[in-house]
């Protein structure tokens, strides 16, 4: 059983001055006080000292930009706590967040790690940010008690286990993508350690995500390298954020587009495409209902278009990842992810 639960909060930053003050103010407003904050600067273009000077933190600056996974590893090496809590600099925790993290580890001695969830009140008000982070909230709330994926937006792991597993893998991917936490989740689960889905630990995400940033981030930084993990590990079983609804919806979305092109030659194919689109709506009834409850019918209606785009680019990413993986296996690596 865990008798001491000092928490080391580790946060990589890169030009994060816009949210850093809110991030720090929220942490130091915590009801639980037995923590340290380690900020690792991934060679930002600006100096955050004017913001950090009012807080008791440990600050380290990397000599060159090396990626968030490398920065988190660097922070873990100087951490004093038994629990490493990874939080992004655009995340706002609540006063009881750290206490909840401590309580989960104390009440569930069988676990080695936990992940939290975004709340249902994203900080940015534009539609893309609201859709993206509300969808993330919905996914995490529906998952079972134990999961097989890790998350560094708000995720904690026992330092002993983290070090034993070799920390985040900084060699497997392009250094700047953001799925090293997912790959760590595979290793945690493979090592027969348990990851607890503490979806009652919710944090606010402040990031404002434009429509085009959504595409770029999800395809280049998430979908492609995530698919690379799946192909490398040869594991197609559903994981956090990927279940059979997502798999089937992705296939249906791609097939619907194919039949839409074919309908230019034969109108019958348009009816078939409509059936596939309707099937996607049926499969995603739960999330659409969730959007109606949280934001109303107008928001939910527009979100249907976003869901179709989401599944469509997931399918494109899968095809691209398979091609890139094949090229890599025959000795022609292309460093996209």
Residue frames as qw, qx, qy, qz and C-alpha x, y, z in Angstrom:
[[0.000, 0.888, 0.459, 0.000, 0.00, 0.00, 0.00],
 [0.369, 0.547, -0.031, 0.751, 1.14, 3.54, -0.74],
 [0.465, -0.609, -0.458, 0.450, 1.93, 5.25, 2.56],
 [0.166, -0.581, 0.057, 0.795, 3.43, 8.44, 1.19],
 [0.501, 0.611, 0.559, 0.252, 1.98, 10.21, -1.81],
 [0.120, -0.684, 0.134, 0.707, 4.10, 13.21, -2.64],
 [0.653, 0.625, 0.420, 0.081, 3.25, 14.27, -6.17],
 [0.313, -0.389, 0.360, 0.788, 5.73, 15.61, -8.71],
 [0.525, 0.753, 0.330, -0.223, 3.90, 17.64, -11.35],
 [0.458, -0.250, 0.518, 0.678, 5.91, 17.60, -14.58],
 [0.458, 0.795, 0.332, -0.217, 5.05, 19.97, -17.40],
 [0.538, 0.034, 0.391, 0.746, 6.89, 20.58, -20.68],
 [0.206, 0.845, 0.242, -0.429, 6.50, 24.06, -22.11],
 [0.468, 0.090, 0.454, 0.753, 7.24, 25.56, -25.50],
 [0.052, -0.200, -0.211, -0.955, 6.20, 29.20, -26.04],
 [0.337, -0.503, -0.794, -0.057, 3.46, 28.61, -23.47],
 [0.125, -0.023, -0.342, 0.931, 3.37, 32.08, -21.89],
 [0.375, -0.268, -0.336, -0.821, -0.24, 32.59, -22.94],
 [0.763, -0.405, -0.372, -0.340, -1.59, 30.00, -20.49],
 [0.586, 0.131, -0.639, 0.480, 1.29, 29.48, -18.04],
 [0.114, -0.273, 0.412, -0.862, 0.09, 32.00, -15.45],
 [0.747, -0.190, -0.049, -0.636, -3.38, 30.44, -15.26],
 [0.834, 0.072, -0.546, 0.034, -1.83, 26.97, -15.14],
 [0.402, 0.180, -0.621, 0.648, 0.43, 27.86, -12.19],
 [0.334, -0.276, 0.260, -0.863, -2.24, 29.84, -10.32],
 [0.837, -0.159, -0.247, -0.462, -4.58, 26.85, -10.44],
 [0.761, 0.067, -0.593, 0.254, -1.93, 24.41, -9.17],
 [0.279, 0.136, -0.550, 0.775, -0.91, 26.61, -6.26],
 [0.506, -0.247, 0.094, -0.821, -4.56, 27.05, -5.34],
 [0.661, -0.062, -0.733, -0.146, -4.79, 23.31, -4.63],
 [0.697, -0.606, 0.081, -0.376, -6.16, 22.07, -1.34],
 [0.952, -0.171, 0.040, 0.250, -3.46, 19.36, -1.34],
 [0.004, -0.961, 0.271, 0.046, -0.05, 20.89, -0.67],
 [0.655, -0.453, 0.563, 0.222, 2.43, 18.00, -0.70],
 [0.773, 0.538, 0.283, 0.184, 3.62, 18.50, -4.28],
 [0.319, -0.526, 0.322, 0.719, 6.40, 19.97, -6.37],
 [0.613, 0.750, 0.177, -0.173, 6.19, 21.55, -9.82],
 [0.518, -0.320, 0.527, 0.593, 8.86, 20.82, -12.41],
 [0.541, 0.788, 0.117, -0.269, 8.70, 22.85, -15.60],
 [0.614, -0.173, 0.529, 0.559, 10.96, 21.77, -18.45],
 [0.331, 0.785, -0.040, -0.522, 11.33, 24.42, -21.14],
 [0.799, 0.235, 0.473, 0.286, 11.75, 22.83, -24.57],
 [0.414, -0.119, 0.282, 0.858, 13.94, 25.72, -25.72],
 [0.198, 0.831, 0.509, -0.110, 11.16, 28.31, -26.05],
 [0.415, 0.527, 0.164, 0.723, 11.64, 31.52, -28.00],
 [0.228, -0.768, 0.021, -0.598, 10.56, 33.57, -24.98],
 [0.260, 0.197, -0.732, 0.599, 11.59, 33.77, -21.34],
 [0.521, -0.564, -0.557, -0.316, 8.86, 32.62, -18.90],
 [0.450, -0.072, -0.579, 0.677, 10.72, 33.88, -15.79],
 [0.187, -0.205, 0.102, -0.955, 8.44, 36.89, -15.39],
 [0.727, -0.267, -0.318, -0.546, 5.54, 34.49, -14.99],
 [0.831, -0.146, -0.525, 0.114, 7.25, 31.77, -12.95],
 [0.288, 0.390, -0.488, 0.726, 9.16, 34.04, -10.53],
 [0.465, -0.397, 0.231, -0.757, 6.21, 34.30, -8.15],
 [0.938, -0.156, -0.063, -0.305, 5.91, 30.54, -7.70],
 [0.428, -0.564, 0.706, -0.009, 8.08, 27.94, -5.99],
 [0.923, 0.353, 0.048, -0.145, 8.94, 25.69, -8.92],
 [0.588, -0.365, 0.557, 0.460, 11.89, 23.82, -10.38],
 [0.560, 0.777, -0.012, -0.289, 12.73, 25.17, -13.83],
 [0.594, -0.258, 0.598, 0.472, 14.95, 23.46, -16.40],
 [0.503, 0.737, -0.099, -0.441, 15.62, 24.64, -19.93],
 [0.864, 0.122, 0.404, 0.274, 16.72, 22.28, -22.71],
 [0.296, -0.489, 0.370, 0.733, 19.57, 23.48, -24.91],
 [0.188, 0.122, -0.613, -0.758, 17.67, 22.61, -28.10],
 [0.723, 0.033, 0.087, -0.684, 14.11, 21.71, -28.95],
 [0.035, 0.245, -0.968, -0.029, 13.75, 17.99, -28.36],
 [0.516, -0.273, -0.666, -0.464, 10.02, 17.38, -28.01],
 [0.572, -0.536, 0.144, -0.604, 7.61, 17.06, -25.10],
 [0.961, -0.170, -0.216, -0.011, 8.45, 13.39, -24.42],
 [0.646, 0.270, -0.361, 0.616, 12.15, 14.21, -23.97],
 [0.113, -0.536, 0.243, -0.801, 11.22, 17.14, -21.72],
 [0.797, -0.435, -0.030, -0.417, 8.97, 14.96, -19.56],
 [0.914, -0.009, -0.303, 0.272, 11.74, 12.38, -19.23],
 [0.377, 0.417, -0.340, 0.754, 14.14, 15.12, -18.16],
 [0.422, -0.539, 0.148, -0.714, 11.68, 16.27, -15.54],
 [0.919, -0.288, -0.193, -0.186, 11.17, 12.76, -14.21],
 [0.751, 0.211, -0.419, 0.464, 14.90, 12.37, -13.57],
 [0.161, 0.287, -0.427, 0.842, 14.90, 15.13, -10.97],
 [0.590, -0.482, -0.255, -0.596, 11.44, 14.44, -9.53],
 [0.046, -0.319, 0.768, -0.554, 11.26, 13.73, -5.78],
 [0.681, -0.066, 0.255, -0.684, 7.72, 12.42, -5.59],
 [0.452, -0.024, 0.891, -0.023, 6.49, 8.85, -5.61],
 [0.497, 0.623, 0.604, -0.025, 3.85, 9.84, -8.14],
 [0.199, -0.155, 0.378, 0.891, 4.65, 11.59, -11.41],
 [0.346, 0.705, 0.553, -0.278, 1.71, 13.69, -12.58],
 [0.319, 0.041, 0.469, 0.822, 2.01, 14.88, -16.16],
 [0.202, 0.797, 0.469, -0.322, -0.02, 17.98, -16.96],
 [0.480, 0.467, 0.325, 0.668, 0.12, 20.15, -20.08],
 [0.232, -0.185, -0.207, 0.932, 0.68, 23.91, -19.71],
 [0.301, -0.165, -0.292, -0.893, -2.70, 24.75, -21.25],
 [0.538, -0.390, -0.741, -0.095, -4.53, 22.71, -18.61],
 [0.262, -0.485, 0.312, -0.774, -6.27, 24.20, -15.58],
 [0.406, -0.183, -0.880, 0.167, -6.75, 21.86, -12.63],
 [0.475, -0.699, -0.257, -0.468, -9.35, 22.31, -9.90],
 [0.255, -0.686, 0.493, -0.469, -8.56, 22.86, -6.19],
 [0.794, -0.277, 0.471, -0.266, -9.33, 19.21, -5.38],
 [0.795, 0.488, -0.333, -0.140, -7.58, 17.63, -8.40],
 [0.295, 0.521, -0.749, 0.283, -4.34, 16.71, -6.61],
 [0.479, -0.229, 0.660, -0.532, -6.23, 15.34, -3.62],
 [0.885, 0.238, 0.106, -0.387, -8.26, 13.15, -5.96],
 [0.636, 0.533, -0.556, 0.037, -5.09, 11.85, -7.62],
 [0.044, -0.425, 0.788, -0.443, -3.66, 10.96, -4.21],
 [0.667, -0.058, 0.486, -0.561, -6.91, 9.30, -3.11],
 [0.869, 0.339, -0.203, -0.297, -7.14, 7.11, -6.22],
 [0.509, 0.459, -0.700, 0.201, -3.66, 5.68, -5.65],
 [0.207, -0.294, 0.735, -0.574, -4.38, 5.14, -1.96],
 [0.720, 0.089, 0.378, -0.575, -7.78, 3.53, -2.57],
 [0.916, 0.381, -0.034, -0.125, -6.59, 1.41, -5.51],
 [0.424, -0.683, 0.563, 0.194, -3.20, -0.01, -4.49],
 [0.783, 0.144, 0.572, 0.198, -3.37, -2.43, -7.42],
 [0.536, 0.823, 0.159, 0.103, -2.94, 0.31, -10.05],
 [0.663, -0.160, 0.126, 0.721, 0.30, 1.70, -11.43],
 [0.117, 0.005, 0.241, 0.963, -1.11, 4.68, -13.33],
 [0.225, 0.666, 0.645, -0.301, -4.25, 6.71, -13.88],
 [0.174, 0.230, 0.381, 0.878, -5.64, 9.11, -16.45],
 [0.170, 0.469, 0.458, -0.736, -8.07, 11.95, -15.96],
 [0.330, 0.588, 0.668, 0.314, -10.39, 13.64, -18.43],
 [0.025, 0.202, 0.113, 0.973, -11.16, 17.03, -19.91],
 [0.224, 0.403, 0.635, -0.620, -14.23, 18.60, -18.35],
 [0.324, 0.586, 0.692, 0.270, -17.29, 19.57, -20.39],
 [0.026, 0.969, 0.167, -0.183, -16.45, 23.29, -20.31],
 [0.718, 0.189, 0.136, 0.656, -13.53, 23.88, -22.71],
 [0.262, -0.592, -0.120, 0.753, -11.88, 27.26, -22.26],
 [0.021, -0.165, 0.469, 0.868, -11.93, 28.28, -25.94],
 [0.487, 0.413, 0.480, -0.602, -15.40, 29.13, -27.26],
 [0.408, 0.427, -0.504, -0.630, -14.91, 28.55, -31.00],
 [0.904, 0.058, -0.015, -0.424, -16.78, 25.57, -32.45],
 [0.736, 0.372, -0.559, 0.087, -13.77, 23.42, -33.36],
 [0.091, 0.369, -0.729, 0.569, -12.33, 23.61, -29.83],
 [0.623, -0.135, 0.382, -0.669, -15.70, 22.91, -28.26],
 [0.909, 0.192, -0.212, -0.304, -16.30, 19.91, -30.53],
 [0.592, 0.422, -0.647, 0.229, -12.81, 18.44, -30.13],
 [0.064, 0.301, -0.731, 0.609, -12.58, 18.69, -26.36],
 [0.695, -0.078, 0.277, -0.659, -16.21, 17.82, -25.64],
 [0.881, 0.226, -0.361, -0.206, -15.76, 14.71, -27.79],
 [0.398, 0.371, -0.732, 0.409, -12.64, 13.88, -25.78],
 [0.361, -0.235, 0.552, -0.714, -14.68, 14.28, -22.58],
 [0.852, 0.064, -0.016, -0.519, -17.40, 11.99, -23.94],
 [0.752, 0.317, -0.578, 0.027, -14.87, 9.30, -24.89],
 [0.213, 0.321, -0.746, 0.543, -13.18, 9.27, -21.50],
 [0.507, -0.166, 0.418, -0.735, -16.47, 9.20, -19.63],
 [0.887, 0.106, -0.117, -0.433, -17.73, 6.12, -21.45],
 [0.524, 0.424, -0.731, 0.108, -14.56, 4.04, -21.02],
 [0.821, -0.371, -0.433, -0.006, -14.36, 1.19, -18.47],
 [0.570, -0.817, 0.080, 0.045, -12.68, 1.43, -15.07],
 [0.587, -0.467, 0.490, 0.444, -9.38, 0.07, -16.37],
 [0.607, 0.774, -0.049, -0.172, -7.88, 1.09, -19.71],
 [0.864, -0.053, 0.243, 0.437, -4.78, 0.25, -21.72],
 [0.444, 0.637, 0.106, 0.621, -3.76, 3.74, -22.82],
 [0.433, -0.486, -0.283, 0.705, -1.94, 6.53, -21.01],
 [0.186, 0.844, 0.321, 0.389, -2.54, 10.27, -21.40],
 [0.522, -0.095, -0.243, 0.812, -0.19, 13.13, -20.54],
 [0.134, -0.635, -0.222, -0.728, -2.80, 15.88, -20.62],
 [0.490, -0.539, 0.393, -0.561, -3.57, 14.78, -17.07],
 [0.927, 0.000, -0.371, -0.058, -2.04, 11.40, -16.29],
 [0.356, -0.727, 0.529, -0.255, -0.16, 10.04, -13.29],
 [0.896, 0.142, -0.418, 0.042, 2.13, 7.05, -12.84],
 [0.750, -0.627, 0.132, 0.163, 4.20, 5.65, -10.00],
 [0.140, 0.861, -0.469, -0.136, 7.76, 6.84, -10.53],
 [0.508, -0.363, 0.780, 0.054, 9.17, 3.38, -9.80],
 [0.708, 0.386, 0.591, 0.015, 7.10, 1.85, -12.61],
 [0.422, 0.897, -0.022, -0.133, 7.85, 4.71, -15.02],
 [0.069, -0.767, 0.625, 0.128, 11.58, 4.28, -14.56],
 [0.611, -0.127, 0.781, 0.019, 11.34, 0.49, -14.75],
 [0.679, 0.571, 0.461, -0.019, 9.58, 0.74, -18.12],
 [0.577, 0.059, 0.321, 0.749, 12.27, 3.04, -19.50],
 [0.054, 0.533, 0.125, -0.835, 10.25, 6.30, -19.47],
 [0.611, 0.682, 0.163, -0.369, 8.80, 7.73, -22.70],
 [0.740, 0.102, 0.470, 0.469, 10.27, 6.32, -25.90],
 [0.102, 0.836, -0.077, -0.533, 11.92, 9.24, -27.70],
 [0.180, -0.383, 0.743, 0.518, 13.33, 7.14, -30.55],
 [0.407, 0.328, 0.851, 0.055, 10.24, 5.42, -31.92],
 [0.284, 0.826, 0.487, 0.004, 8.65, 8.56, -33.36],
 [0.269, 0.636, 0.053, 0.722, 9.28, 11.93, -34.87],
 [0.352, -0.097, -0.564, 0.740, 10.34, 13.91, -31.79],
 [0.161, -0.003, 0.134, -0.978, 7.53, 16.47, -32.06],
 [0.509, -0.307, -0.609, -0.526, 4.44, 14.27, -32.41],
 [0.369, -0.374, 0.431, -0.734, 2.20, 13.61, -29.44],
 [0.891, -0.127, -0.253, -0.354, 1.54, 9.88, -29.07],
 [0.343, 0.390, -0.772, 0.367, 4.47, 8.86, -26.89],
 [0.439, -0.207, 0.568, -0.665, 2.00, 8.60, -24.02],
 [0.881, 0.143, -0.046, -0.448, -0.11, 6.13, -26.01],
 [0.696, 0.384, -0.599, 0.101, 2.95, 4.00, -26.72],
 [0.022, -0.353, 0.737, -0.576, 3.80, 4.05, -23.01],
 [0.716, -0.084, 0.270, -0.638, 0.28, 2.82, -22.30],
 [0.875, 0.244, -0.381, -0.172, 0.97, -0.26, -24.43],
 [0.471, 0.362, -0.703, 0.391, 4.10, -1.00, -22.40],
 [0.352, -0.293, 0.541, -0.705, 2.34, -0.43, -19.09],
 [0.855, 0.025, 0.094, -0.510, -0.39, -2.90, -20.04],
 [0.797, 0.345, -0.497, 0.006, 2.03, -5.40, -21.56],
 [0.232, 0.380, -0.723, 0.528, 3.94, -5.37, -18.28],
 [0.474, -0.433, -0.767, -0.003, 0.74, -6.49, -16.54],
 [0.118, -0.199, -0.409, 0.882, 0.35, -3.13, -14.78],
 [0.074, 0.696, 0.713, 0.037, -3.05, -1.52, -14.43],
 [0.079, 0.119, 0.086, 0.986, -4.11, 1.94, -15.65],
 [0.039, 0.555, 0.736, -0.385, -7.15, 3.37, -13.89],
 [0.072, 0.509, 0.439, 0.737, -9.63, 5.52, -15.81],
 [0.192, -0.470, -0.533, 0.677, -10.20, 8.19, -13.16],
 [0.127, 0.488, 0.490, 0.711, -12.73, 10.08, -15.26],
 [0.323, -0.854, -0.405, 0.048, -14.01, 11.88, -12.17],
 [0.442, -0.549, 0.107, 0.701, -10.70, 13.77, -12.16],
 [0.469, 0.722, 0.417, 0.291, -11.53, 16.44, -14.71],
 [0.370, -0.446, 0.084, 0.810, -9.46, 19.39, -15.91],
 [0.395, 0.843, 0.222, -0.289, -10.15, 22.35, -18.15],
 [0.643, 0.100, 0.395, 0.648, -8.39, 22.66, -21.51],
 [0.022, 0.776, 0.103, -0.622, -7.68, 26.25, -22.58],
 [0.329, -0.172, 0.609, 0.701, -6.26, 25.66, -26.05],
 [0.530, 0.617, 0.127, -0.568, -7.97, 27.40, -28.95],
 [0.491, -0.049, 0.782, 0.381, -7.93, 25.04, -31.89],
 [0.406, 0.464, -0.217, -0.757, -8.70, 26.34, -35.37],
 [0.895, 0.299, 0.137, -0.301, -10.34, 24.19, -38.01],
 [0.689, 0.597, -0.405, 0.069, -7.06, 23.67, -39.89],
 [0.089, -0.561, 0.735, -0.371, -5.07, 23.09, -36.70],
 [0.798, -0.079, 0.445, -0.400, -7.56, 20.36, -35.85],
 [0.893, 0.431, -0.099, -0.084, -6.77, 18.62, -39.14],
 [0.412, 0.670, -0.558, 0.263, -3.01, 19.04, -38.84],
 [0.326, -0.488, 0.674, -0.449, -2.82, 17.99, -35.19],
 [0.837, -0.021, 0.410, -0.362, -5.11, 14.99, -35.53],
 [0.889, 0.449, -0.087, -0.034, -3.58, 13.66, -38.75],
 [0.532, 0.624, -0.466, 0.331, 0.16, 14.40, -38.51],
 [0.064, -0.525, 0.635, -0.563, 0.60, 14.45, -34.75],
 [0.619, -0.156, 0.576, -0.511, -1.95, 11.85, -33.69],
 [0.895, 0.254, 0.148, -0.335, -3.56, 9.59, -36.28],
 [0.696, 0.572, -0.434, 0.019, -0.50, 8.73, -38.40],
 [0.126, 0.490, -0.782, 0.363, 1.90, 7.98, -35.52],
 [0.652, -0.148, 0.529, -0.523, -0.91, 6.23, -33.61],
 [0.915, 0.318, -0.043, -0.246, -1.49, 3.93, -36.57],
 [0.460, 0.591, -0.637, 0.180, 2.24, 3.35, -36.66],
 [0.330, -0.371, 0.732, -0.466, 2.01, 2.07, -33.09],
 [0.841, 0.108, 0.306, -0.432, -0.84, -0.27, -34.02],
 [0.815, 0.497, -0.289, -0.073, 1.10, -1.68, -36.99],
 [0.231, 0.587, -0.708, 0.317, 4.35, -2.02, -35.04],
 [0.392, -0.253, 0.723, -0.509, 2.66, -3.67, -32.08],
 [0.339, -0.056, -0.852, -0.395, 0.37, -5.74, -34.35],
 [0.032, -0.346, -0.796, 0.496, -2.50, -5.01, -32.02],
 [0.163, -0.311, -0.448, -0.822, -5.87, -4.00, -33.49],
 [0.313, -0.544, -0.755, 0.192, -7.86, -4.53, -30.30],
 [0.079, -0.861, -0.245, -0.439, -9.84, -1.43, -29.28],
 [0.479, -0.117, -0.394, 0.775, -8.04, 1.07, -27.06],
 [0.053, -0.689, -0.361, 0.626, -8.95, 4.37, -25.45],
 [0.229, 0.619, -0.163, -0.733, -10.44, 6.67, -28.14],
 [0.400, 0.293, -0.710, -0.500, -10.58, 3.71, -30.55],
 [0.534, 0.036, 0.780, -0.325, -13.39, 1.19, -30.26],
 [0.377, 0.244, 0.835, 0.318, -15.44, -0.81, -32.72],
 [0.259, 0.851, 0.400, -0.221, -17.78, 2.13, -33.36],
 [0.021, -0.820, 0.320, 0.473, -14.78, 4.19, -34.51],
 [0.342, -0.207, 0.820, 0.411, -13.42, 1.34, -36.62],
 [0.361, 0.495, 0.779, 0.133, -16.74, 0.67, -38.37],
 [0.164, 0.903, 0.240, -0.318, -17.60, 4.37, -38.77],
 [0.158, -0.656, 0.489, 0.553, -14.22, 4.99, -40.41],
 [0.315, 0.052, 0.863, 0.392, -14.83, 2.21, -42.94],
 [0.263, 0.706, 0.655, -0.052, -18.36, 3.48, -43.62],
 [0.037, 0.871, -0.003, -0.489, -17.18, 7.07, -44.11],
 [0.177, -0.454, 0.663, 0.568, -14.56, 6.05, -46.65],
 [0.281, 0.270, 0.883, 0.261, -16.97, 3.79, -48.49],
 [0.209, 0.803, 0.478, -0.287, -19.61, 6.53, -48.57],
 [0.012, 0.761, -0.281, -0.585, -17.17, 8.93, -50.26],
 [0.234, -0.158, 0.842, 0.459, -16.29, 6.25, -52.81],
 [0.246, 0.520, 0.812, 0.099, -19.94, 5.74, -53.71],
 [0.117, 0.841, 0.190, -0.493, -20.47, 9.51, -53.91],
 [0.042, -0.535, 0.571, 0.621, -17.85, 9.62, -56.67],
 [0.190, 0.117, 0.927, 0.302, -19.47, 6.64, -58.38],
 [0.253, 0.665, 0.621, -0.328, -22.84, 8.41, -58.23],
 [0.111, 0.622, -0.254, -0.732, -21.56, 10.85, -60.86],
 [0.161, 0.193, -0.822, -0.511, -21.98, 7.98, -63.31],
 [0.420, -0.339, -0.799, -0.266, -24.98, 6.25, -61.76],
 [0.353, -0.521, 0.128, -0.766, -27.47, 7.92, -59.39],
 [0.864, -0.310, -0.372, -0.136, -28.12, 4.57, -57.69],
 [0.658, 0.068, -0.462, 0.590, -24.76, 4.86, -55.95],
 [0.099, -0.450, 0.201, -0.864, -25.95, 8.06, -54.27],
 [0.769, -0.420, -0.143, -0.460, -28.65, 6.07, -52.47],
 [0.880, -0.091, -0.379, 0.272, -26.03, 3.56, -51.31],
 [0.360, 0.313, -0.339, 0.811, -23.82, 6.38, -50.06],
 [0.418, -0.497, 0.038, -0.759, -26.80, 7.79, -48.16],
 [0.891, -0.322, -0.289, -0.138, -27.34, 4.43, -46.46],
 [0.719, 0.062, -0.386, 0.575, -23.72, 4.39, -45.30],
 [0.050, 0.409, -0.213, 0.886, -24.01, 7.95, -43.99],
 [0.663, -0.468, -0.109, -0.575, -27.21, 7.08, -42.13],
 [0.891, -0.172, -0.392, 0.155, -25.45, 4.08, -40.62],
 [0.439, 0.232, -0.381, 0.780, -22.74, 6.36, -39.23],
 [0.333, -0.457, 0.082, -0.821, -25.43, 8.50, -37.62],
 [0.856, -0.341, -0.265, -0.285, -26.99, 5.41, -36.06],
 [0.805, -0.013, -0.416, 0.423, -23.66, 4.16, -34.70],
 [0.324, 0.148, -0.306, 0.883, -22.85, 7.57, -33.24],
 [0.366, -0.695, -0.459, -0.414, -26.25, 8.21, -31.72],
 [0.647, -0.557, -0.367, 0.369, -24.70, 8.33, -28.23],
 [0.430, -0.197, -0.011, 0.881, -22.28, 11.16, -28.90],
 [0.039, -0.414, -0.403, -0.815, -24.84, 13.14, -30.92],
 [0.504, -0.696, -0.487, -0.157, -27.28, 12.86, -28.02],
 [0.604, -0.433, -0.234, 0.626, -24.48, 13.99, -25.71],
 [0.252, 0.098, 0.176, 0.947, -23.87, 17.09, -27.86],
 [0.268, -0.599, -0.486, -0.577, -27.61, 17.89, -27.82],
 [0.603, -0.658, -0.422, 0.157, -27.70, 17.68, -24.02],
 [0.569, -0.388, -0.082, 0.720, -24.56, 19.77, -23.54],
 [0.166, -0.269, 0.218, 0.923, -24.85, 22.36, -26.32],
 [0.497, 0.505, 0.252, -0.659, -28.24, 22.04, -28.00],
 [0.779, 0.419, 0.467, 0.014, -29.58, 20.84, -31.35],
 [0.423, 0.892, -0.147, -0.054, -27.80, 23.47, -33.47],
 [0.183, -0.709, 0.680, 0.031, -24.38, 22.51, -32.09],
 [0.676, -0.071, 0.733, -0.030, -25.17, 18.80, -32.45],
 [0.722, 0.638, 0.251, -0.091, -26.26, 19.28, -36.06],
 [0.310, 0.862, -0.401, -0.011, -22.99, 20.95, -37.05],
 [0.431, -0.538, 0.722, -0.053, -21.08, 18.32, -35.06],
 [0.871, 0.244, 0.421, -0.067, -22.43, 15.65, -37.43],
 [0.592, 0.786, -0.159, 0.080, -20.43, 17.27, -40.24],
 [0.090, -0.765, 0.614, -0.172, -17.34, 17.28, -38.00],
 [0.749, -0.212, 0.613, -0.135, -17.87, 13.62, -37.13],
 [0.851, 0.493, 0.178, 0.016, -17.98, 12.69, -40.81],
 [0.356, 0.838, -0.374, 0.176, -14.77, 14.63, -41.42],
 [0.445, -0.614, 0.622, -0.197, -13.19, 13.01, -38.38],
 [0.844, 0.003, 0.534, -0.038, -13.91, 9.49, -39.61],
 [0.723, 0.688, 0.015, 0.056, -12.91, 10.38, -43.16],
 [0.214, 0.818, -0.499, 0.193, -9.47, 11.66, -42.20],
 [0.650, -0.416, 0.618, -0.152, -9.06, 8.70, -39.85],
 [0.896, 0.293, 0.333, 0.012, -9.53, 6.43, -42.85],
 [0.522, 0.810, -0.206, 0.170, -7.09, 8.48, -44.96],
 [0.225, -0.763, 0.571, -0.201, -4.57, 8.34, -42.10],
 [0.838, -0.158, 0.516, -0.075, -4.88, 4.57, -41.88],
 [0.829, 0.526, 0.136, 0.130, -4.14, 4.19, -45.60],
 [0.264, 0.867, -0.346, 0.241, -1.20, 6.60, -45.43],
 [0.496, -0.624, 0.573, -0.188, 0.19, 4.87, -42.35],
 [0.914, 0.063, 0.400, 0.018, 0.00, 1.45, -44.03],
 [0.677, 0.702, -0.051, 0.216, 1.83, 2.81, -47.11],
 [0.004, -0.847, 0.452, -0.280, 4.51, 4.47, -44.96],
 [0.719, -0.420, 0.534, -0.142, 4.89, 1.32, -42.86],
 [0.917, 0.305, 0.237, 0.102, 5.30, -0.80, -46.00],
 [0.470, 0.807, -0.224, 0.277, 7.92, 1.59, -47.38],
 [0.318, -0.754, 0.517, -0.251, 9.76, 1.44, -44.07],
 [0.871, -0.188, 0.450, -0.063, 9.78, -2.36, -44.05],
 [0.849, 0.412, 0.176, 0.280, 11.44, -2.42, -47.48],
 [0.642, -0.227, 0.038, 0.732, 14.04, 0.10, -46.45],
 [0.170, 0.467, 0.262, 0.827, 12.51, 3.38, -47.65],
 [0.253, -0.583, -0.595, 0.493, 11.68, 5.29, -44.45],
 [0.062, 0.600, 0.245, 0.759, 9.79, 8.56, -44.84],
 [0.291, -0.222, -0.601, 0.710, 9.91, 10.65, -41.69],
 [0.276, -0.530, -0.306, -0.741, 6.39, 12.05, -41.43],
 [0.693, -0.598, 0.015, -0.402, 5.64, 10.48, -38.09]]
